[in-house]
């Protein structure tokens, strides 16, 4: 991954935008990692992957709850008890 200073990124922002076509660009400020610039395509892919991971987790939780006897009727009862409290 290409690494540049924040000052260089500010001075040459158009070049940074060109560079992200090749891969992420790490921007460092005061000797610390400050940001990573990625292409819009890569950003969309990361967002899609995150959504897929959340959906997989939901499926796993649903499967586990079902295996433990949870169903819609029991869930409705549990939620009704919480509302009454």
ABEGO torsion letter per residue (X at the ends): XBBBBAAAAAAAAAAAAAAAAAEBBBBBBGGBBABBBBBAAAAAAAAAAAAAAAAAAAAAAAAAAAAAGBBAAAAAAAAAAAAAX
